[in-house]
């Protein structure tokens, strides 16, 4: 997932740093609150669709006292169809804007056909994919917020041979409901987030009962990894 790492890191390095981040998380685990440690362990042990590769990455340090981050790519052979990052934030003292002690923050993006990107309803549809993915797994959450951005690139001069390219980007955050011991079901939230990634990538529904899910048509071609 080197391509996704390069696109999503905050000035961080490559795979060696991601591995170092995992070691840092284990070191901090001895001083982190039990609720945060349990939430992180649930993320690490979640079982996901085989087309989605997930690995730890460096988490932003200034957003909350305790943070953990994953990045993912929807993979088809050696190609990436979509990628994203999911960050878990925890403030034991609580946060007024979150209305809780945990917060999930996400970035998801994928390439689109230009005509798809021009659809005026696309932002609303993409936002409904996020909320629908959470609701489909019966998850309770609060204070959702975010943006859906679409951008197009057209090439000229020495780059004129390149076809026009369009991208959709979803940035969002929400507060997961805390369960026993103040621990949210982060594994289920991760699975829902991966459902969103799969929809943006244009994958078919994962299983029976999901046939009503509307997915993005396959783009011109996947991104090289």
C-alpha positions as CSV (number, residue, x, y, z in Angstrom):
1,X,0.0,0.0,0.0
2,X,2.9,2.3,-0.7
3,X,0.9,4.6,-3.0
4,X,-1.8,5.1,-0.3
5,X,1.0,5.8,2.3
6,X,2.4,8.5,0.1
7,X,-0.9,10.2,-0.5
8,X,-2.1,10.1,3.0
9,X,0.8,10.7,5.4
10,X,1.3,14.0,7.2
11,X,4.8,14.5,6.1
12,X,5.7,11.1,7.4
13,X,7.9,8.5,5.8
14,X,7.1,5.2,4.3
15,X,6.5,1.7,5.6
16,X,9.3,1.6,8.2
17,X,7.6,4.6,9.9
18,X,4.3,2.8,9.9
19,X,5.9,-0.2,11.6
20,X,7.5,2.2,14.1
21,X,4.1,3.7,14.8
22,X,2.8,0.3,15.8
23,X,5.7,-0.1,18.2
24,X,5.0,3.4,19.6
25,X,1.4,2.5,20.2
26,X,2.4,-0.6,22.2
27,X,4.8,1.4,24.3
28,X,2.1,4.0,25.0
29,X,-0.4,1.3,25.8
30,X,1.0,0.9,29.3
31,X,0.0,4.5,30.1
32,X,-3.1,4.9,27.9
33,X,-6.6,4.6,29.5
34,X,-8.0,1.1,29.4
35,X,-10.9,2.2,27.3
36,X,-8.6,3.6,24.6
37,X,-6.4,0.5,24.7
38,X,-9.5,-1.7,24.3
39,X,-10.8,0.4,21.4
40,X,-7.4,0.2,19.6
41,X,-7.2,-3.6,20.1
42,X,-10.6,-4.0,18.6
43,X,-9.4,-2.0,15.5
44,X,-6.4,-4.3,15.1
45,X,-8.4,-7.5,15.4
46,X,-11.3,-6.6,13.1
47,X,-11.9,-8.9,10.1
48,X,-12.5,-7.1,6.9
49,X,-13.1,-7.7,3.2
50,X,-10.1,-9.3,1.5
51,X,-10.0,-6.6,-1.2
52,X,-9.2,-4.0,1.5
53,X,-5.7,-3.7,2.8
54,X,-5.4,-2.0,6.2
55,X,-2.3,-1.0,8.1
56,X,-1.3,1.4,10.9
57,X,0.1,4.8,10.1
58,X,1.3,7.8,12.0
59,X,-1.6,9.5,13.9
60,X,-1.9,13.3,14.3
61,X,-0.7,14.1,17.9
62,X,-2.4,17.5,18.5
63,X,-6.0,16.6,18.0
64,X,-6.4,14.6,21.3
65,X,-4.4,13.2,24.2
66,X,-4.6,9.7,22.7
67,X,-4.7,8.9,19.0
68,X,-4.4,5.9,16.7
69,X,-4.6,5.8,12.9
70,X,-5.1,3.3,10.1
71,X,-4.9,3.7,6.4
72,X,-6.5,1.5,3.8
73,X,-6.6,0.9,0.1
74,X,-9.2,-1.0,-1.9
75,X,-7.0,-3.3,-4.0
76,X,-7.6,-5.1,-7.3
77,X,-4.5,-7.1,-8.2
78,X,-1.7,-4.5,-8.1
79,X,-4.0,-1.5,-8.5
80,X,-5.6,0.8,-5.9
81,X,-9.3,1.7,-6.6
82,X,-9.7,4.0,-3.6
83,X,-7.8,4.8,-0.4
84,X,-8.4,6.5,2.9
85,X,-7.4,7.0,6.5
86,X,-9.4,6.5,9.8
87,X,-8.2,8.2,13.0
88,X,-9.4,7.3,16.5
89,X,-9.3,10.2,19.0
90,X,-9.7,9.9,22.7
91,X,-9.9,12.5,25.4
92,X,-10.8,11.0,28.8
93,X,-11.9,14.4,30.1
94,X,-14.5,14.6,27.3
95,X,-14.8,17.2,24.5
96,X,-17.7,19.6,24.2
97,X,-17.8,19.5,20.4
98,X,-17.7,15.7,20.4
99,X,-20.3,15.2,23.2
100,X,-18.2,12.2,24.2
101,X,-14.7,11.0,24.9
102,X,-14.1,9.3,21.6
103,X,-14.2,10.7,18.0
104,X,-13.6,9.0,14.6
105,X,-12.1,11.2,11.8
106,X,-11.9,9.9,8.3
107,X,-10.6,10.7,4.8
108,X,-11.8,8.7,1.8
109,X,-11.0,9.4,-1.9
110,X,-11.1,7.8,-5.3
111,X,-10.9,8.7,-9.0
112,X,-14.0,9.3,-11.0
113,X,-15.1,9.6,-14.6
114,X,-15.5,13.3,-15.3
115,X,-19.1,12.9,-16.2
116,X,-19.8,11.3,-12.9
117,X,-18.0,14.1,-11.1
118,X,-20.3,16.6,-12.8
119,X,-23.4,15.1,-11.3
120,X,-24.9,17.8,-9.0
121,X,-26.3,15.1,-6.7
122,X,-22.9,13.3,-6.2
123,X,-22.0,15.1,-2.9
124,X,-25.3,14.3,-1.3
125,X,-25.1,10.7,-2.5
126,X,-21.5,10.3,-1.1
127,X,-22.6,11.7,2.3
128,X,-25.5,9.3,2.4
129,X,-23.1,6.4,1.7
130,X,-21.2,7.3,5.0
131,X,-24.3,7.6,7.1
132,X,-25.9,4.6,5.4
133,X,-22.9,2.4,6.1
134,X,-23.1,3.2,9.8
135,X,-26.8,2.6,10.0
136,X,-26.6,-0.6,8.0
137,X,-24.5,-2.1,10.9
138,X,-26.9,-0.8,13.5
139,X,-24.3,1.7,14.9
140,X,-25.4,4.6,17.0
141,X,-23.3,7.8,16.7
142,X,-23.6,11.5,17.2
143,X,-22.4,14.9,16.1
144,X,-21.6,13.9,12.5
145,X,-19.9,16.6,10.3
146,X,-17.9,16.7,7.2
147,X,-17.3,17.7,3.6
148,X,-17.6,16.1,0.2
149,X,-15.2,17.6,-2.4
150,X,-14.9,16.9,-6.1
151,X,-12.0,18.2,-8.2
152,X,-11.1,17.9,-11.9
153,X,-7.7,18.2,-13.6
154,X,-7.3,19.0,-17.3
155,X,-3.9,18.8,-18.9
156,X,-2.3,21.1,-21.4
157,X,0.9,21.6,-23.4
158,X,3.4,18.8,-22.8
159,X,0.8,17.0,-20.6
160,X,-2.0,17.3,-23.1
161,X,-1.9,13.6,-23.9
162,X,-3.2,12.8,-20.4
163,X,-6.9,12.3,-20.1
164,X,-8.9,14.6,-17.8
165,X,-9.0,13.3,-14.3
166,X,-11.6,13.8,-11.5
167,X,-11.5,12.9,-7.9
168,X,-14.0,12.6,-5.1
169,X,-12.9,13.2,-1.5
170,X,-15.0,12.6,1.7
171,X,-13.8,14.1,5.0
172,X,-15.9,13.4,8.0
173,X,-16.0,12.8,11.7
174,X,-18.5,11.4,14.2
175,X,-18.8,10.4,17.8
176,X,-19.3,6.7,18.3
177,X,-21.6,5.6,21.1
178,X,-19.7,4.3,24.1
179,X,-20.6,0.8,25.4
180,X,-19.6,-1.1,28.5
181,X,-16.6,0.4,30.2
182,X,-16.9,3.5,28.1
183,X,-15.5,1.6,25.0
184,X,-17.2,2.1,21.6
185,X,-17.5,-0.7,19.1
186,X,-14.6,0.4,17.0
187,X,-14.4,-2.9,15.1
188,X,-17.9,-2.3,13.8
189,X,-17.2,1.3,12.9
190,X,-14.1,0.2,11.0
191,X,-16.1,-2.4,9.1
192,X,-18.7,0.4,8.2
193,X,-15.9,2.6,7.1
194,X,-14.5,-0.2,4.9
195,X,-18.1,-0.6,3.5
196,X,-17.9,3.1,2.5
197,X,-14.5,2.6,0.9
198,X,-15.8,-0.3,-1.1
199,X,-18.8,1.7,-2.3
200,X,-16.6,4.6,-3.4
201,X,-14.3,2.1,-5.2
202,X,-17.3,0.6,-7.1
203,X,-17.1,-2.9,-5.5
204,X,-20.3,-5.0,-5.5
205,X,-22.1,-5.4,-2.2
206,X,-20.3,-7.7,0.3
207,X,-23.0,-10.2,0.9
208,X,-26.8,-11.0,0.9
209,X,-29.1,-8.3,2.0
210,X,-26.9,-5.5,0.6
211,X,-28.2,-5.6,-3.0
212,X,-30.0,-2.3,-2.5
213,X,-26.7,-0.5,-1.9
214,X,-25.9,1.9,-4.8
215,X,-22.2,1.8,-5.6
216,X,-20.1,4.1,-7.8
217,X,-19.7,2.7,-11.4
218,X,-16.2,1.4,-12.1
219,X,-13.9,4.3,-13.1
220,X,-11.8,4.5,-16.3
221,X,-9.0,2.6,-14.6
222,X,-7.6,1.9,-11.2
223,X,-4.6,3.9,-9.8
224,X,-1.2,2.3,-10.0
225,X,0.2,1.3,-6.7
